[in-house]
Amino acid sequence: MIPNCWQNFIDSNNIVGSDFSIDEEFDLSGVGCDLRIMTPGQCLEEMTSFYPGIVAVKDNYVPVAMCLVGSGNYYYINSNDGVAGPLYRIYHDAVEGEKISSDGIEKVLESYESLLSFINP
């Protein structure tokens, strides 16, 4: 269920478990974030056992990173976007029935590959 393009990206850059900080000025949503790249097992658990992952996966969103500041929000890619697609934040309280509310998804980066510029040493 993890797109090959994402798996190749995290493997080739050895970033599973790595932390990233994106300042407000670089976060397209203007919020800023601190996140950690999840293992494939954690991704699978989030999309099959927890909300909003259970609902988001129906629209091809795949959880790839967790928030480090305690918001409960996860970060996603969309498998329809393909290689180097955007990174999104989906708010944990954005589930409305079996859908994600229209204001519950925000684009954080135009390309998940730009995460590499924000890795914490």
Backbone as CSV, one residue per row, in Angstrom:
resi,resn,N_x,N_y,N_z,CA_x,CA_y,CA_z,C_x,C_y,C_z
1,MET,0.804,-1.208,0.000,0.000,0.000,0.000,0.847,1.272,0.000
2,ILE,2.125,1.127,0.315,3.030,2.278,0.267,3.487,2.422,-1.185
3,PRO,3.286,3.600,-1.786,3.711,3.771,-3.181,5.212,3.528,-3.350
4,ASN,5.562,2.884,-4.439,6.972,2.593,-4.718,7.819,3.856,-4.754
5,CYS,7.268,4.938,-5.283,8.052,6.174,-5.373,8.446,6.675,-3.982
6,TRP,7.520,6.572,-3.016,7.836,6.990,-1.639,8.847,6.030,-1.024
7,GLN,8.624,4.734,-1.186,9.534,3.740,-0.621,10.945,3.942,-1.164
8,ASN,11.056,4.181,-2.461,12.373,4.430,-3.070,13.005,5.698,-2.500
9,PHE,12.198,6.741,-2.301,12.698,8.010,-1.759,13.247,7.823,-0.351
10,ILE,12.478,7.181,0.530,12.948,7.037,1.913,14.130,6.071,2.008
11,ASP,14.126,5.036,1.169,15.241,4.085,1.190,16.523,4.705,0.646
12,SER,16.423,5.386,-0.483,17.635,5.933,-1.107,18.238,7.074,-0.289
13,ASN,17.423,7.725,0.529,17.916,8.827,1.367,18.084,8.423,2.830
14,ASN,17.760,7.163,3.149,17.923,6.625,4.501,17.318,7.570,5.562
15,ILE,16.029,7.898,5.388,15.412,8.890,6.275,14.293,8.349,7.162
16,VAL,14.051,7.052,7.166,13.035,6.513,8.072,13.464,6.833,9.501
17,GLY,12.558,7.418,10.269,12.854,7.815,11.644,13.522,9.169,11.769
18,SER,13.835,9.807,10.656,14.472,11.126,10.689,13.447,12.212,10.972
19,ASP,13.925,13.270,11.630,13.086,14.411,11.986,13.374,15.588,11.061
20,PHE,12.318,16.356,10.794,12.396,17.515,9.907,11.658,18.681,10.548
21,SER,12.177,19.892,10.356,11.517,21.113,10.822,11.341,22.047,9.633
22,ILE,10.092,22.422,9.395,9.778,23.321,8.292,9.205,24.594,8.894
23,ASP,9.918,25.705,8.739,9.448,26.984,9.263,8.201,27.453,8.528
24,GLU,7.450,28.320,9.179,6.211,28.858,8.620,6.411,29.453,7.237
25,GLU,7.553,30.091,7.020,7.787,30.755,5.738,7.944,29.776,4.580
26,PHE,8.278,28.524,4.863,8.462,27.523,3.814,7.282,26.562,3.707
27,ASP,6.461,26.505,4.740,5.266,25.653,4.757,4.177,26.386,3.971
28,LEU,3.691,25.789,2.909,2.692,26.441,2.059,1.409,26.787,2.814
29,SER,1.145,26.081,3.906,-0.044,26.390,4.710,0.217,27.535,5.683
30,GLY,1.485,27.914,5.856,1.843,29.010,6.733,1.918,28.649,8.201
31,VAL,1.769,27.383,8.533,1.737,26.959,9.930,3.119,26.567,10.438
32,GLY,3.902,25.906,9.609,5.171,25.340,10.035,4.931,23.994,10.686
33,CYS,5.978,23.169,10.751,5.795,21.851,11.351,7.117,21.198,11.700
34,ASP,7.006,20.278,12.626,8.083,19.369,12.990,7.522,17.972,12.801
35,LEU,8.198,17.153,12.014,7.659,15.840,11.709,8.749,14.785,11.675
36,ARG,8.320,13.533,11.787,9.216,12.371,11.730,8.689,11.407,10.673
37,ILE,9.572,10.942,9.818,9.214,9.957,8.793,8.930,8.614,9.477
38,MET,7.788,8.033,9.149,7.373,6.782,9.754,7.920,5.581,8.991
39,THR,7.989,4.462,9.693,8.336,3.201,9.042,7.145,2.761,8.196
40,PRO,7.354,1.903,7.213,6.216,1.377,6.450,5.164,0.717,7.353
41,GLY,5.598,0.045,8.402,4.650,-0.569,9.334,3.794,0.458,10.049
42,GLN,4.389,1.568,10.460,3.634,2.642,11.100,2.652,3.270,10.113
43,CYS,3.082,3.430,8.862,2.196,3.976,7.824,0.976,3.079,7.654
44,LEU,1.220,1.801,7.548,0.144,0.836,7.362,-0.812,0.850,8.553
45,GLU,-0.279,0.914,9.749,-1.129,0.954,10.940,-2.001,2.208,10.960
46,GLU,-1.420,3.345,10.610,-2.184,4.602,10.608,-3.313,4.556,9.583
47,MET,-3.071,3.943,8.431,-4.111,3.951,7.391,-5.148,2.846,7.562
48,THR,-4.891,1.892,8.443,-5.854,0.798,8.618,-6.506,0.767,9.990
49,SER,-5.938,1.478,10.969,-6.451,1.384,12.338,-6.896,2.698,12.950
50,PHE,-6.534,3.822,12.356,-6.803,5.121,12.975,-7.384,6.114,11.979
51,TYR,-8.138,7.083,12.514,-8.650,8.187,11.716,-7.708,9.360,11.866
52,PRO,-7.487,10.142,10.842,-8.189,10.170,9.574,-7.643,9.209,8.519
53,GLY,-6.611,8.440,8.861,-5.994,7.553,7.877,-6.954,6.602,7.200
54,ILE,-7.876,6.031,7.974,-8.844,5.073,7.427,-9.675,5.703,6.317
55,VAL,-10.037,6.958,6.508,-10.849,7.668,5.516,-9.970,8.248,4.406
56,ALA,-8.821,8.786,4.771,-7.945,9.437,3.794,-7.474,8.468,2.717
57,VAL,-7.223,7.222,3.108,-6.728,6.238,2.142,-7.749,5.992,1.024
58,LYS,-9.011,6.218,1.296,-10.046,6.054,0.262,-9.871,7.060,-0.869
59,ASP,-9.217,8.197,-0.567,-8.924,9.209,-1.581,-7.451,9.167,-1.991
60,ASN,-6.812,8.020,-1.739,-5.433,7.756,-2.150,-4.377,8.526,-1.372
61,TYR,-4.733,9.061,-0.201,-3.743,9.688,0.671,-3.100,8.605,1.521
62,VAL,-1.766,8.652,1.599,-0.998,7.654,2.336,-0.216,8.383,3.429
63,PRO,-0.410,8.009,4.700,0.335,8.669,5.782,1.809,8.295,5.705
64,VAL,2.684,9.299,5.851,4.119,9.049,5.734,4.933,9.635,6.892
65,ALA,4.339,10.563,7.648,5.081,11.204,8.736,4.130,11.621,9.849
66,MET,4.679,11.659,11.070,3.890,12.054,12.233,4.370,13.394,12.774
67,CYS,3.459,14.102,13.404,3.762,15.382,14.021,4.572,15.158,15.295
68,LEU,5.557,15.997,15.529,6.390,15.891,16.725,6.015,16.880,17.816
69,VAL,5.016,17.721,17.574,4.653,18.717,18.588,3.357,18.357,19.316
70,GLY,2.827,17.185,19.053,1.673,16.713,19.800,0.316,17.104,19.258
71,SER,0.238,17.573,18.025,-1.046,17.996,17.452,-1.932,16.807,17.083
72,GLY,-1.321,15.670,16.838,-2.077,14.504,16.378,-2.290,14.495,14.876
73,ASN,-1.773,15.493,14.186,-1.917,15.559,12.737,-0.801,14.766,12.073
74,TYR,-1.164,14.091,10.997,-0.189,13.325,10.243,0.034,13.987,8.897
75,TYR,1.124,13.581,8.256,1.510,14.121,6.963,1.393,13.007,5.933
76,TYR,0.901,13.376,4.759,0.510,12.414,3.742,1.074,12.781,2.381
77,ILE,1.197,11.768,1.548,1.350,11.969,0.113,0.087,11.407,-0.516
78,ASN,-0.144,11.741,-1.765,-1.278,11.156,-2.480,-0.707,10.302,-3.600
79,SER,-1.075,9.034,-3.612,-0.494,8.120,-4.602,-0.833,8.518,-6.031
80,ASN,-1.866,9.315,-6.237,-2.196,9.801,-7.579,-1.206,10.853,-8.074
81,ASP,-0.472,11.494,-7.149,0.464,12.551,-7.527,1.754,12.014,-8.129
82,GLY,2.106,10.781,-7.826,3.304,10.171,-8.398,4.593,10.663,-7.780
83,VAL,5.681,10.443,-8.507,7.018,10.773,-8.029,7.126,12.254,-7.708
84,ALA,7.676,12.535,-6.525,7.952,13.902,-6.067,6.698,14.760,-5.937
85,GLY,5.573,14.141,-5.653,4.338,14.893,-5.455,4.370,15.699,-4.163
86,PRO,3.311,16.447,-3.914,3.248,17.289,-2.718,3.202,16.486,-1.412
87,LEU,3.533,17.183,-0.340,3.350,16.683,1.017,2.169,17.441,1.603
88,TYR,1.231,16.725,2.207,0.010,17.309,2.759,-0.070,17.076,4.257
89,ARG,-0.766,17.953,4.942,-1.157,17.751,6.327,-2.657,17.487,6.324
90,ILE,-3.087,16.436,7.013,-4.515,16.189,7.192,-4.786,16.274,8.686
91,TYR,-5.680,17.161,9.044,-5.992,17.384,10.452,-6.739,16.191,11.029
92,HIS,-6.360,15.816,12.249,-6.939,14.618,12.868,-8.433,14.740,13.114
93,ASP,-8.943,15.947,13.189,-10.378,16.149,13.435,-11.135,16.532,12.160
94,ALA,-10.558,16.221,11.002,-11.146,16.629,9.721,-12.121,15.606,9.142
95,VAL,-12.349,14.511,9.845,-13.238,13.464,9.332,-14.690,13.877,9.536
96,GLU,-15.439,13.844,8.452,-16.884,14.109,8.471,-17.562,12.891,7.879
97,GLY,-18.036,12.014,8.741,-18.623,10.765,8.257,-17.539,9.892,7.672
98,GLU,-17.641,9.625,6.392,-16.642,8.801,5.710,-15.814,9.617,4.721
99,LYS,-15.703,10.926,4.969,-14.926,11.818,4.101,-14.073,12.741,4.956
100,ILE,-13.097,13.342,4.320,-12.287,14.385,4.943,-12.915,15.717,4.556
101,SER,-13.119,16.611,5.526,-13.716,17.911,5.233,-12.830,18.678,4.256
102,SER,-13.439,19.547,3.487,-12.716,20.278,2.442,-11.601,21.146,3.020
103,ASP,-11.737,21.611,4.250,-10.692,22.439,4.844,-9.761,21.633,5.749
104,GLY,-9.863,20.311,5.695,-9.058,19.460,6.557,-7.744,18.998,5.953
105,ILE,-7.490,19.361,4.687,-6.257,18.965,4.009,-5.533,20.226,3.555
106,GLU,-4.258,20.322,3.924,-3.451,21.468,3.501,-2.164,20.985,2.851
107,LYS,-1.776,21.656,1.809,-0.503,21.357,1.159,0.604,22.031,1.964
108,VAL,1.630,21.259,2.305,2.756,21.761,3.078,3.941,22.076,2.173
109,LEU,4.247,21.157,1.260,5.341,21.335,0.306,4.876,20.930,-1.084
110,GLU,5.365,21.607,-2.096,5.023,21.241,-3.477,5.569,19.873,-3.852
111,SER,6.698,19.499,-3.260,7.311,18.206,-3.537,7.861,17.629,-2.246
112,TYR,7.530,16.375,-1.971,8.063,15.756,-0.759,9.582,15.653,-0.803
113,GLU,10.176,15.672,-1.987,11.625,15.612,-2.087,12.303,16.812,-1.439
114,SER,11.599,17.938,-1.364,12.200,19.126,-0.730,12.316,18.971,0.787
115,LEU,11.741,17.908,1.343,11.941,17.623,2.765,13.415,17.565,3.105
116,LEU,14.219,17.081,2.180,15.648,16.904,2.443,16.338,18.213,2.841
117,SER,15.762,19.341,2.460,16.324,20.649,2.826,16.041,21.010,4.277
118,PHE,15.154,20.265,4.930,14.693,20.621,6.272,15.036,19.580,7.323
119,ILE,15.942,18.656,7.016,16.282,17.598,7.957,17.006,18.174,9.178
120,ASN,16.664,17.666,10.344,17.334,18.087,11.576,18.646,17.307,11.695
121,PRO,19.704,18.018,12.037,21.012,17.345,12.161,21.040,16.363,13.327
